[in-house]
Amino acid sequence: MEEIVTAVEHGRSEVAHDLNKLVRELCTLFAVLRPYAQKAQLKTNARCCAVFLADSLYLVHVLILMPYTYGTKLPFEHRQLSFFVDLVPQLRRLGENHFFAMLRHHQEQLVSTLRPCDLGPGLSRDRTFIAAEAALGAAAQQAKAAVQGLAAALPEQLLREVAGVIVGIICQNLLGKLFALQHLAPDEVSCVTALFTAALAMSRQAFAAAGLAEGTQRRQDGTLDDDVPGWAALTLVADLLGSEFSRFLERRGALVKVLNREEAVRLMQLSWRDEPIAPEEAWAVLAGGAD
């Protein structure tokens, strides 16, 4: 743009228009060649995709500021040479589309890795539990590696949000498997609790590895409730699974806040054996007294 301004000042309008065209062609080359050259990495490598997103958004930022930075240096009839806002939507979509594709890929990989983590009957058998524990550890390591890669280029706020999404895939996957069960034996209850507690501990490492302190500005209590979808629910379930009704009463505020009726009733069904109150009746009591 400095060269465009200089060309206009010297009355070389044709050169100025050629330079404007060159800027547009360079942006087009970025949009075409960069994704082509890094096609495989952009989908599978979180670090590579984070850098590409940052570069795309940086270009968008520069193009938006062009009229404010150089427009006043150009005569009115040539100010259109500093306008490139028509390129902004394309470049923004380019970075976002590849970034979302990378997130979908990691979601698929995490779900696939967690497949052996079966919470159903037989979990208390050593071989089954070890397989489930190994799958959970592998998924946590994948999430940690992805978040570390993203930390190379993303600003802290966006990094925290995306890290929450990635870790949330693990939390929601485990919760979905639990709430799909119809029955848990007492020894299986303890196994599920151990797995959920381990999942919470390992997932925290993803935030620590990326240099993210636990707790948002809204929450300074050292929890990830606001950052990770399903975190509060997984924490509560790990605490309450296998407990008696009195314990549910103690935690009824949190229970009603983070679980819906169906989830809470299923949690009670999986936890209780000889409670004198039915889970549906217990929910009515808990929901009625939550305020």
C-alpha positions as protocol buffer text, in pm:
chain_id: "A"
residue {
  index: 1
  type: MET
  ca { x: 0 y: 0 z: 0 }
}
residue {
  index: 2
  type: GLU
  ca { x: 288 y: 240 z: 61 }
}
residue {
  index: 3
  type: GLU
  ca { x: 390 y: 185 z: -300 }
}
residue {
  index: 4
  type: ILE
  ca { x: 33 y: 253 z: -415 }
}
residue {
  index: 5
  type: VAL
  ca { x: 32 y: 582 z: -226 }
}
residue {
  index: 6
  type: THR
  ca { x: 371 y: 676 z: -374 }
}
residue {
  index: 7
  type: ALA
  ca { x: 255 y: 587 z: -726 }
}
residue {
  index: 8
  type: VAL
  ca { x: -55 y: 805 z: -691 }
}
residue {
  index: 9
  type: GLU
  ca { x: 150 y: 1093 z: -554 }
}
residue {
  index: 10
  type: HIS
  ca { x: 369 y: 1077 z: -864 }
}
residue {
  index: 11
  type: GLY
  ca { x: 71 y: 1063 z: -1097 }
}
residue {
  index: 12
  type: ARG
  ca { x: 128 y: 700 z: -1196 }
}
residue {
  index: 13
  type: SER
  ca { x: -232 y: 584 z: -1157 }
}
residue {
  index: 14
  type: GLU
  ca { x: -187 y: 285 z: -1386 }
}
residue {
  index: 15
  type: VAL
  ca { x: 94 y: 152 z: -1164 }
}
residue {
  index: 16
  type: ALA
  ca { x: -123 y: 212 z: -856 }
}
residue {
  index: 17
  type: HIS
  ca { x: -405 y: 7 z: -1008 }
}
residue {
  index: 18
  type: ASP
  ca { x: -162 y: -270 z: -1099 }
}
residue {
  index: 19
  type: LEU
  ca { x: -36 y: -278 z: -739 }
}
residue {
  index: 20
  type: ASN
  ca { x: -394 y: -296 z: -613 }
}
residue {
  index: 21
  type: LYS
  ca { x: -449 y: -591 z: -846 }
}
residue {
  index: 22
  type: LEU
  ca { x: -129 y: -751 z: -714 }
}
residue {
  index: 23
  type: VAL
  ca { x: -256 y: -735 z: -355 }
}
residue {
  index: 24
  type: ARG
  ca { x: -575 y: -907 z: -462 }
}
residue {
  index: 25
  type: GLU
  ca { x: -384 y: -1175 z: -652 }
}
residue {
  index: 26
  type: LEU
  ca { x: -160 y: -1241 z: -350 }
}
residue {
  index: 27
  type: CYS
  ca { x: -468 y: -1290 z: -131 }
}
residue {
  index: 28
  type: THR
  ca { x: -611 y: -1527 z: -392 }
}
residue {
  index: 29
  type: LEU
  ca { x: -285 y: -1723 z: -402 }
}
residue {
  index: 30
  type: PHE
  ca { x: -294 y: -1755 z: -23 }
}
residue {
  index: 31
  type: ALA
  ca { x: -652 y: -1882 z: -37 }
}
residue {
  index: 32
  type: VAL
  ca { x: -570 y: -2138 z: -307 }
}
residue {
  index: 33
  type: LEU
  ca { x: -212 y: -2253 z: -254 }
}
residue {
  index: 34
  type: ARG
  ca { x: -184 y: -2261 z: 125 }
}
residue {
  index: 35
  type: PRO
  ca { x: -476 y: -2504 z: 178 }
}
residue {
  index: 36
  type: TYR
  ca { x: -359 y: -2715 z: -117 }
}
residue {
  index: 37
  type: ALA
  ca { x: -2 y: -2742 z: 12 }
}
residue {
  index: 38
  type: GLN
  ca { x: -118 y: -2829 z: 367 }
}
residue {
  index: 39
  type: LYS
  ca { x: -431 y: -3023 z: 279 }
}
residue {
  index: 40
  type: ALA
  ca { x: -362 y: -3328 z: 497 }
}
residue {
  index: 41
  type: GLN
  ca { x: -211 y: -3135 z: 786 }
}
residue {
  index: 42
  type: LEU
  ca { x: -492 y: -2882 z: 809 }
}
residue {
  index: 43
  type: LYS
  ca { x: -737 y: -3159 z: 888 }
}
residue {
  index: 44
  type: THR
  ca { x: -530 y: -3367 z: 1128 }
}
residue {
  index: 45
  type: ASN
  ca { x: -271 y: -3134 z: 1281 }
}
residue {
  index: 46
  type: ALA
  ca { x: -419 y: -2894 z: 1536 }
}
residue {
  index: 47
  type: ARG
  ca { x: -107 y: -2675 z: 1546 }
}
residue {
  index: 48
  type: CYS
  ca { x: -93 y: -2638 z: 1166 }
}
residue {
  index: 49
  type: CYS
  ca { x: -462 y: -2554 z: 1146 }
}
residue {
  index: 50
  type: ALA
  ca { x: -440 y: -2303 z: 1433 }
}
residue {
  index: 51
  type: VAL
  ca { x: -155 y: -2122 z: 1254 }
}
residue {
  index: 52
  type: PHE
  ca { x: -358 y: -2119 z: 931 }
}
residue {
  index: 53
  type: LEU
  ca { x: -660 y: -1975 z: 1112 }
}
residue {
  index: 54
  type: ALA
  ca { x: -444 y: -1709 z: 1278 }
}
residue {
  index: 55
  type: ASP
  ca { x: -287 y: -1617 z: 943 }
}
residue {
  index: 56
  type: SER
  ca { x: -630 y: -1595 z: 776 }
}
residue {
  index: 57
  type: LEU
  ca { x: -768 y: -1372 z: 1050 }
}
residue {
  index: 58
  type: TYR
  ca { x: -455 y: -1157 z: 1044 }
}
residue {
  index: 59
  type: LEU
  ca { x: -504 y: -1098 z: 671 }
}
residue {
  index: 60
  type: VAL
  ca { x: -868 y: -1011 z: 739 }
}
residue {
  index: 61
  type: HIS
  ca { x: -759 y: -766 z: 1008 }
}
residue {
  index: 62
  type: VAL
  ca { x: -506 y: -597 z: 779 }
}
residue {
  index: 63
  type: LEU
  ca { x: -750 y: -570 z: 488 }
}
residue {
  index: 64
  type: ILE
  ca { x: -1018 y: -417 z: 709 }
}
residue {
  index: 65
  type: LEU
  ca { x: -775 y: -154 z: 838 }
}
residue {
  index: 66
  type: MET
  ca { x: -641 y: -59 z: 494 }
}
residue {
  index: 67
  type: PRO
  ca { x: -894 y: 222 z: 427 }
}
residue {
  index: 68
  type: TYR
  ca { x: -835 y: 374 z: 771 }
}
residue {
  index: 69
  type: THR
  ca { x: -456 y: 348 z: 746 }
}
residue {
  index: 70
  type: TYR
  ca { x: -403 y: 458 z: 385 }
}
residue {
  index: 71
  type: GLY
  ca { x: -735 y: 601 z: 266 }
}
residue {
  index: 72
  type: THR
  ca { x: -659 y: 950 z: 403 }
}
residue {
  index: 73
  type: LYS
  ca { x: -324 y: 951 z: 221 }
}
residue {
  index: 74
  type: LEU
  ca { x: -493 y: 909 z: -116 }
}
residue {
  index: 75
  type: PRO
  ca { x: -693 y: 1165 z: -315 }
}
residue {
  index: 76
  type: PHE
  ca { x: -1067 y: 1106 z: -299 }
}
residue {
  index: 77
  type: GLU
  ca { x: -1085 y: 970 z: -655 }
}
residue {
  index: 78
  type: HIS
  ca { x: -823 y: 704 z: -572 }
}
residue {
  index: 79
  type: ARG
  ca { x: -937 y: 597 z: -227 }
}
residue {
  index: 80
  type: GLN
  ca { x: -1102 y: 285 z: -368 }
}
residue {
  index: 81
  type: LEU
  ca { x: -749 y: 150 z: -416 }
}
residue {
  index: 82
  type: SER
  ca { x: -727 y: 100 z: -37 }
}
residue {
  index: 83
  type: PHE
  ca { x: -1053 y: -98 z: -18 }
}
residue {
  index: 84
  type: PHE
  ca { x: -1027 y: -476 z: -3 }
}
residue {
  index: 85
  type: VAL
  ca { x: -1327 y: -554 z: 216 }
}
residue {
  index: 86
  type: ASP
  ca { x: -1481 y: -770 z: -57 }
}
residue {
  index: 87
  type: LEU
  ca { x: -1203 y: -1024 z: 15 }
}
residue {
  index: 88
  type: VAL
  ca { x: -1276 y: -1035 z: 388 }
}
residue {
  index: 89
  type: PRO
  ca { x: -1571 y: -1283 z: 389 }
}
residue {
  index: 90
  type: GLN
  ca { x: -1385 y: -1530 z: 167 }
}
residue {
  index: 91
  type: LEU
  ca { x: -1070 y: -1527 z: 381 }
}
residue {
  index: 92
  type: ARG
  ca { x: -1264 y: -1545 z: 706 }
}
residue {
  index: 93
  type: ARG
  ca { x: -1470 y: -1841 z: 584 }
}
residue {
  index: 94
  type: LEU
  ca { x: -1154 y: -2009 z: 454 }
}
residue {
  index: 95
  type: GLY
  ca { x: -990 y: -2011 z: 796 }
}
residue {
  index: 96
  type: GLU
  ca { x: -1306 y: -2099 z: 985 }
}
residue {
  index: 97
  type: ASN
  ca { x: -1407 y: -2383 z: 752 }
}
residue {
  index: 98
  type: HIS
  ca { x: -1072 y: -2556 z: 783 }
}
residue {
  index: 99
  type: PHE
  ca { x: -1068 y: -2500 z: 1157 }
}
residue {
  index: 100
  type: PHE
  ca { x: -1414 y: -2651 z: 1205 }
}
residue {
  index: 101
  type: ALA
  ca { x: -1317 y: -2945 z: 982 }
}
residue {
  index: 102
  type: MET
  ca { x: -1015 y: -3004 z: 1205 }
}
residue {
  index: 103
  type: LEU
  ca { x: -1236 y: -2997 z: 1516 }
}
residue {
  index: 104
  type: ARG
  ca { x: -1477 y: -3247 z: 1358 }
}
residue {
  index: 105
  type: HIS
  ca { x: -1184 y: -3474 z: 1277 }
}
residue {
  index: 106
  type: HIS
  ca { x: -1062 y: -3463 z: 1636 }
}
residue {
  index: 107
  type: GLN
  ca { x: -1413 y: -3529 z: 1762 }
}
residue {
  index: 108
  type: GLU
  ca { x: -1435 y: -3838 z: 1544 }
}
residue {
  index: 109
  type: GLN
  ca { x: -1093 y: -3953 z: 1661 }
}
residue {
  index: 110
  type: LEU
  ca { x: -1180 y: -3907 z: 2029 }
}
residue {
  index: 111
  type: VAL
  ca { x: -1511 y: -4090 z: 1993 }
}
residue {
  index: 112
  type: SER
  ca { x: -1334 y: -4374 z: 1814 }
}
residue {
  index: 113
  type: THR
  ca { x: -1062 y: -4392 z: 2080 }
}
residue {
  index: 114
  type: LEU
  ca { x: -1325 y: -4401 z: 2356 }
}
residue {
  index: 115
  type: ARG
  ca { x: -1517 y: -4687 z: 2195 }
}
residue {
  index: 116
  type: PRO
  ca { x: -1343 y: -4956 z: 2409 }
}
residue {
  index: 117
  type: CYS
  ca { x: -1439 y: -4759 z: 2719 }
}
residue {
  index: 118
  type: ASP
  ca { x: -1758 y: -4961 z: 2770 }
}
residue {
  index: 119
  type: LEU
  ca { x: -1943 y: -4892 z: 3095 }
}
residue {
  index: 120
  type: GLY
  ca { x: -2185 y: -5181 z: 3050 }
}
residue {
  index: 121
  type: PRO
  ca { x: -2207 y: -5518 z: 3226 }
}
residue {
  index: 122
  type: GLY
  ca { x: -1874 y: -5682 z: 3294 }
}
residue {
  index: 123
  type: LEU
  ca { x: -1685 y: -5359 z: 3359 }
}
residue {
  index: 124
  type: SER
  ca { x: -1562 y: -5493 z: 3692 }
}
residue {
  index: 125
  type: ARG
  ca { x: -1368 y: -5771 z: 3519 }
}
residue {
  index: 126
  type: ASP
  ca { x: -999 y: -5684 z: 3517 }
}
residue {
  index: 127
  type: ARG
  ca { x: -952 y: -5712 z: 3141 }
}
residue {
  index: 128
  type: THR
  ca { x: -1258 y: -5500 z: 3063 }
}
residue {
  index: 129
  type: PHE
  ca { x: -1171 y: -5232 z: 3315 }
}
residue {
  index: 130
  type: ILE
  ca { x: -809 y: -5213 z: 3199 }
}
residue {
  index: 131
  type: ALA
  ca { x: -924 y: -5175 z: 2838 }
}
residue {
  index: 132
  type: ALA
  ca { x: -1166 y: -4898 z: 2938 }
}
residue {
  index: 133
  type: GLU
  ca { x: -899 y: -4723 z: 3144 }
}
residue {
  index: 134
  type: ALA
  ca { x: -647 y: -4747 z: 2859 }
}
residue {
  index: 135
  type: ALA
  ca { x: -898 y: -4604 z: 2609 }
}
residue {
  index: 136
  type: LEU
  ca { x: -976 y: -4317 z: 2843 }
}
residue {
  index: 137
  type: GLY
  ca { x: -607 y: -4243 z: 2891 }
}
residue {
  index: 138
  type: ALA
  ca { x: -545 y: -4246 z: 2516 }
}
residue {
  index: 139
  type: ALA
  ca { x: -835 y: -4009 z: 2455 }
}
residue {
  index: 140
  type: ALA
  ca { x: -712 y: -3772 z: 2726 }
}
residue {
  index: 141
  type: GLN
  ca { x: -366 y: -3775 z: 2569 }
}
residue {
  index: 142
  type: GLN
  ca { x: -513 y: -3696 z: 2226 }
}
residue {
  index: 143
  type: ALA
  ca { x: -706 y: -3404 z: 2372 }
}
residue {
  index: 144
  type: LYS
  ca { x: -395 y: -3277 z: 2551 }
}
residue {
  index: 145
  type: ALA
  ca { x: -184 y: -3295 z: 2235 }
}
residue {
  index: 146
  type: ALA
  ca { x: -451 y: -3113 z: 2033 }
}
residue {
  index: 147
  type: VAL
  ca { x: -483 y: -2832 z: 2289 }
}
residue {
  index: 148
  type: GLN
  ca { x: -105 y: -2795 z: 2308 }
}
residue {
  index: 149
  type: GLY
  ca { x: -95 y: -2761 z: 1930 }
}
residue {
  index: 150
  type: LEU
  ca { x: -366 y: -2496 z: 1932 }
}
residue {
  index: 151
  type: ALA
  ca { x: -178 y: -2300 z: 2200 }
}
residue {
  index: 152
  type: ALA
  ca { x: 97 y: -2226 z: 1946 }
}
residue {
  index: 153
  type: ALA
  ca { x: -118 y: -1972 z: 1759 }
}
residue {
  index: 154
  type: LEU
  ca { x: -455 y: -1903 z: 1923 }
}
residue {
  index: 155
  type: PRO
  ca { x: -516 y: -1614 z: 2165 }
}
residue {
  index: 156
  type: GLU
  ca { x: -600 y: -1716 z: 2521 }
}
residue {
  index: 157
  type: GLN
  ca { x: -976 y: -1657 z: 2509 }
}
residue {
  index: 158
  type: LEU
  ca { x: -1026 y: -1853 z: 2187 }
}
residue {
  index: 159
  type: LEU
  ca { x: -785 y: -2121 z: 2306 }
}
residue {
  index: 160
  type: ARG
  ca { x: -983 y: -2167 z: 2627 }
}
residue {
  index: 161
  type: GLU
  ca { x: -1309 y: -2196 z: 2436 }
}
residue {
  index: 162
  type: VAL
  ca { x: -1174 y: -2452 z: 2188 }
}
residue {
  index: 163
  type: ALA
  ca { x: -995 y: -2649 z: 2461 }
}
residue {
  index: 164
  type: GLY
  ca { x: -1327 y: -2667 z: 2643 }
}
residue {
  index: 165
  type: VAL
  ca { x: -1496 y: -2803 z: 2331 }
}
residue {
  index: 166
  type: ILE
  ca { x: -1230 y: -3073 z: 2286 }
}
residue {
  index: 167
  type: VAL
  ca { x: -1230 y: -3183 z: 2651 }
}
residue {
  index: 168
  type: GLY
  ca { x: -1610 y: -3160 z: 2650 }
}
residue {
  index: 169
  type: ILE
  ca { x: -1623 y: -3434 z: 2385 }
}
residue {
  index: 170
  type: ILE
  ca { x: -1476 y: -3675 z: 2640 }
}
residue {
  index: 171
  type: CYS
  ca { x: -1709 y: -3562 z: 2919 }
}
residue {
  index: 172
  type: GLN
  ca { x: -2024 y: -3584 z: 2709 }
}
residue {
  index: 173
  type: ASN
  ca { x: -1923 y: -3919 z: 2561 }
}
residue {
  index: 174
  type: LEU
  ca { x: -1883 y: -4073 z: 2907 }
}
residue {
  index: 175
  type: LEU
  ca { x: -2208 y: -3922 z: 3034 }
}
residue {
  index: 176
  type: GLY
  ca { x: -2396 y: -4046 z: 2729 }
}
residue {
  index: 177
  type: LYS
  ca { x: -2270 y: -4400 z: 2786 }
}
residue {
  index: 178
  type: LEU
  ca { x: -2368 y: -4391 z: 3152 }
}
residue {
  index: 179
  type: PHE
  ca { x: -2719 y: -4257 z: 3098 }
}
residue {
  index: 180
  type: ALA
  ca { x: -2779 y: -4521 z: 2830 }
}
residue {
  index: 181
  type: LEU
  ca { x: -2736 y: -4799 z: 3087 }
}
residue {
  index: 182
  type: GLN
  ca { x: -3029 y: -4973 z: 3252 }
}
residue {
  index: 183
  type: HIS
  ca { x: -2846 y: -5131 z: 3545 }
}
residue {
  index: 184
  type: LEU
  ca { x: -2514 y: -5122 z: 3728 }
}
residue {
  index: 185
  type: ALA
  ca { x: -2394 y: -5381 z: 3977 }
}
residue {
  index: 186
  type: PRO
  ca { x: -2237 y: -5242 z: 4298 }
}
residue {
  index: 187
  type: ASP
  ca { x: -1884 y: -5336 z: 4192 }
}
residue {
  index: 188
  type: GLU
  ca { x: -1945 y: -5177 z: 3853 }
}
residue {
  index: 189
  type: VAL
  ca { x: -2056 y: -4855 z: 4022 }
}
residue {
  index: 190
  type: SER
  ca { x: -1717 y: -4820 z: 4186 }
}
residue {
  index: 191
  type: CYS
  ca { x: -1546 y: -4888 z: 3853 }
}
residue {
  index: 192
  type: VAL
  ca { x: -1746 y: -4617 z: 3675 }
}
residue {
  index: 193
  type: THR
  ca { x: -1674 y: -4371 z: 3956 }
}
residue {
  index: 194
  type: ALA
  ca { x: -1303 y: -4446 z: 3929 }
}
residue {
  index: 195
  type: LEU
  ca { x: -1307 y: -4392 z: 3551 }
}
residue {
  index: 196
  type: PHE
  ca { x: -1498 y: -4064 z: 3579 }
}
residue {
  index: 197
  type: THR
  ca { x: -1265 y: -3936 z: 3850 }
}
residue {
  index: 198
  type: ALA
  ca { x: -964 y: -4029 z: 3635 }
}
residue {
  index: 199
  type: ALA
  ca { x: -1121 y: -3856 z: 3334 }
}
residue {
  index: 200
  type: LEU
  ca { x: -1159 y: -3533 z: 3530 }
}
residue {
  index: 201
  type: ALA
  ca { x: -800 y: -3546 z: 3654 }
}
residue {
  index: 202
  type: MET
  ca { x: -652 y: -3624 z: 3311 }
}
residue {
  index: 203
  type: SER
  ca { x: -864 y: -3363 z: 3135 }
}
residue {
  index: 204
  type: ARG
  ca { x: -730 y: -3090 z: 3362 }
}
residue {
  index: 205
  type: GLN
  ca { x: -386 y: -3167 z: 3224 }
}
residue {
  index: 206
  type: ALA
  ca { x: -494 y: -3045 z: 2881 }
}
residue {
  index: 207
  type: PHE
  ca { x: -557 y: -2698 z: 3021 }
}
residue {
  index: 208
  type: ALA
  ca { x: -239 y: -2701 z: 3228 }
}
residue {
  index: 209
  type: ALA
  ca { x: -27 y: -2813 z: 2932 }
}
residue {
  index: 210
  type: ALA
  ca { x: -155 y: -2518 z: 2729 }
}
residue {
  index: 211
  type: GLY
  ca { x: -78 y: -2273 z: 3009 }
}
residue {
  index: 212
  type: LEU
  ca { x: -444 y: -2211 z: 3089 }
}
residue {
  index: 213
  type: ALA
  ca { x: -523 y: -2157 z: 3455 }
}
residue {
  index: 214
  type: GLU
  ca { x: -838 y: -2331 z: 3574 }
}
residue {
  index: 215
  type: GLY
  ca { x: -1140 y: -2112 z: 3629 }
}
residue {
  index: 216
  type: THR
  ca { x: -1263 y: -1832 z: 3405 }
}
residue {
  index: 217
  type: GLN
  ca { x: -1290 y: -1467 z: 3500 }
}
residue {
  index: 218
  type: ARG
  ca { x: -1647 y: -1540 z: 3601 }
}
residue {
  index: 219
  type: ARG
  ca { x: -1538 y: -1834 z: 3817 }
}
residue {
  index: 220
  type: GLN
  ca { x: -1224 y: -1827 z: 4028 }
}
residue {
  index: 221
  type: ASP
  ca { x: -1304 y: -2142 z: 4226 }
}
residue {
  index: 222
  type: GLY
  ca { x: -1063 y: -2360 z: 4031 }
}
residue {
  index: 223
  type: THR
  ca { x: -1332 y: -2543 z: 3833 }
}
residue {
  index: 224
  type: LEU
  ca { x: -1391 y: -2578 z: 3461 }
}
residue {
  index: 225
  type: ASP
  ca { x: -1770 y: -2567 z: 3478 }
}
residue {
  index: 226
  type: ASP
  ca { x: -1795 y: -2264 z: 3248 }
}
residue {
  index: 227
  type: ASP
  ca { x: -1526 y: -2382 z: 3009 }
}
residue {
  index: 228
  type: VAL
  ca { x: -1609 y: -2745 z: 2937 }
}
residue {
  index: 229
  type: PRO
  ca { x: -1952 y: -2874 z: 2824 }
}
residue {
  index: 230
  type: GLY
  ca { x: -2048 y: -3158 z: 3054 }
}
residue {
  index: 231
  type: TRP
  ca { x: -1777 y: -3087 z: 3313 }
}
residue {
  index: 232
  type: ALA
  ca { x: -2016 y: -2992 z: 3593 }
}
residue {
  index: 233
  type: ALA
  ca { x: -2237 y: -3292 z: 3515 }
}
residue {
  index: 234
  type: LEU
  ca { x: -1946 y: -3537 z: 3507 }
}
residue {
  index: 235
  type: THR
  ca { x: -1810 y: -3398 z: 3835 }
}
residue {
  index: 236
  type: LEU
  ca { x: -2151 y: -3431 z: 4000 }
}
residue {
  index: 237
  type: VAL
  ca { x: -2212 y: -3781 z: 3868 }
}
residue {
  index: 238
  type: ALA
  ca { x: -1868 y: -3897 z: 3985 }
}
residue {
  index: 239
  type: ASP
  ca { x: -1958 y: -3767 z: 4330 }
}
residue {
  index: 240
  type: LEU
  ca { x: -2313 y: -3900 z: 4356 }
}
residue {
  index: 241
  type: LEU
  ca { x: -2311 y: -4232 z: 4170 }
}
residue {
  index: 242
  type: GLY
  ca { x: -2380 y: -4508 z: 4421 }
}
residue {
  index: 243
  type: SER
  ca { x: -2490 y: -4266 z: 4694 }
}
residue {
  index: 244
  type: GLU
  ca { x: -2806 y: -4283 z: 4905 }
}
residue {
  index: 245
  type: PHE
  ca { x: -3099 y: -4044 z: 4884 }
}
residue {
  index: 246
  type: SER
  ca { x: -2966 y: -3833 z: 5171 }
}
residue {
  index: 247
  type: ARG
  ca { x: -2655 y: -3753 z: 4970 }
}
residue {
  index: 248
  type: PHE
  ca { x: -2869 y: -3653 z: 4671 }
}
residue {
  index: 249
  type: LEU
  ca { x: -3059 y: -3420 z: 4904 }
}
residue {
  index: 250
  type: GLU
  ca { x: -2734 y: -3255 z: 5008 }
}
residue {
  index: 251
  type: ARG
  ca { x: -2644 y: -3186 z: 4644 }
}
residue {
  index: 252
  type: ARG
  ca { x: -2992 y: -3111 z: 4517 }
}
residue {
  index: 253
  type: GLY
  ca { x: -2907 y: -2753 z: 4413 }
}
residue {
  index: 254
  type: ALA
  ca { x: -2629 y: -2869 z: 4184 }
}
residue {
  index: 255
  type: LEU
  ca { x: -2829 y: -3175 z: 4074 }
}
residue {
  index: 256
  type: VAL
  ca { x: -3125 y: -2975 z: 3948 }
}
residue {
  index: 257
  type: LYS
  ca { x: -2893 y: -2718 z: 3787 }
}
residue {
  index: 258
  type: VAL
  ca { x: -2673 y: -2948 z: 3578 }
}
residue {
  index: 259
  type: LEU
  ca { x: -2894 y: -3252 z: 3511 }
}
residue {
  index: 260
  type: ASN
  ca { x: -3237 y: -3272 z: 3355 }
}
residue {
  index: 261
  type: ARG
  ca { x: -3513 y: -3491 z: 3493 }
}
residue {
  index: 262
  type: GLU
  ca { x: -3436 y: -3797 z: 3282 }
}
residue {
  index: 263
  type: GLU
  ca { x: -3064 y: -3785 z: 3365 }
}
residue {
  index: 264
  type: ALA
  ca { x: -3122 y: -3738 z: 3736 }
}
residue {
  index: 265
  type: VAL
  ca { x: -3376 y: -4021 z: 3753 }
}
residue {
  index: 266
  type: ARG
  ca { x: -3141 y: -4253 z: 3564 }
}
residue {
  index: 267
  type: LEU
  ca { x: -2856 y: -4162 z: 3800 }
}
residue {
  index: 268
  type: MET
  ca { x: -3073 y: -4255 z: 4096 }
}
residue {
  index: 269
  type: GLN
  ca { x: -3185 y: -4578 z: 3931 }
}
residue {
  index: 270
  type: LEU
  ca { x: -2823 y: -4680 z: 3875 }
}
residue {
  index: 271
  type: SER
  ca { x: -2724 y: -4581 z: 4228 }
}
residue {
  index: 272
  type: TRP
  ca { x: -3000 y: -4725 z: 4446 }
}
residue {
  index: 273
  type: ARG
  ca { x: -3086 y: -5077 z: 4554 }
}
residue {
  index: 274
  type: ASP
  ca { x: -3308 y: -5060 z: 4862 }
}
residue {
  index: 275
  type: GLU
  ca { x: -3409 y: -4695 z: 4890 }
}
residue {
  index: 276
  type: PRO
  ca { x: -3766 y: -4655 z: 5024 }
}
residue {
  index: 277
  type: ILE
  ca { x: -3843 y: -4381 z: 4770 }
}
residue {
  index: 278
  type: ALA
  ca { x: -3873 y: -4427 z: 4395 }
}
residue {
  index: 279
  type: PRO
  ca { x: -3641 y: -4219 z: 4173 }
}
residue {
  index: 280
  type: GLU
  ca { x: -3936 y: -4036 z: 4012 }
}
residue {
  index: 281
  type: GLU
  ca { x: -4072 y: -3939 z: 4354 }
}
residue {
  index: 282
  type: ALA
  ca { x: -3724 y: -3840 z: 4469 }
}
residue {
  index: 283
  type: TRP
  ca { x: -3689 y: -3610 z: 4169 }
}
residue {
  index: 284
  type: ALA
  ca { x: -4012 y: -3435 z: 4261 }
}
residue {
  index: 285
  type: VAL
  ca { x: -3877 y: -3378 z: 4611 }
}
residue {
  index: 286
  type: LEU
  ca { x: -3539 y: -3261 z: 4485 }
}
residue {
  index: 287
  type: ALA
  ca { x: -3678 y: -3029 z: 4217 }
}
residue {
  index: 288
  type: GLY
  ca { x: -3937 y: -2888 z: 4452 }
}
residue {
  index: 289
  type: GLY
  ca { x: -3681 y: -2802 z: 4718 }
}
residue {
  index: 290
  type: ALA
  ca { x: -3403 y: -2681 z: 4491 }
}
residue {
  index: 291
  type: ASP
  ca { x: -3495 y: -2315 z: 4534 }
}
